[in-house]
Amino acid sequence: MNRPVPAVERLIAAAALLGAFLVMASIFSPTESPADLPTSEEDQKTTQSDPHAGLFSFGTLETDQYRVEIYGTSDGPRYSVYNTANGEELGVLLSEDQVAEWFEDLQLPVADFSVPDQIMLVPPDLDH
C-alpha cells in the first residue's frame, strides 16, 4: 500500500487540529473564575463601596480618641479618621486642611510627602 507524501500527511493533520479547535471553541466560552467572585453579599458590598481600594497605605496613627489611616492619592496624602473606642468612621479620605478644620483636637504630625528634585545627597559630577 502506498503511503501519502509527508507534506500531505502534515496538511491533513493540521486541518484535523484546526477543525477540533473550532469545535472546542464553539462549545466552551470563557467565564470568570469562581475564585474571583465575592463569596457573600457582605463581601460584594465591601468590594463595591471601599473608598480605599487601590490606594497605597502610608500607615496608621492612633491616639486615645482617634485612629487615623493615611493613604496616598494623586492629590497627595488623604486621612481617614475613626473613633478609637468603637471604630466608628468619622471622616474618609480627608485633606490635611479638612482634618484640621473638623477635628481641632487632633494634631497631625508634619510630614513632607513630596519628592525632592535631587534624590541623592551627592552633588552631580560635572567634570565628566
Secondary structure by P-SEA (a helix, b strand, c coil): cccccaaaaaaaaaaaaaaaaaaaaacbbbbcccccccccaaaaaaaaccccccccccbbbbcccbbbbbbbccccbbbbbbcccccccccccccaaaaaaacccccccccccccccccccccccccc
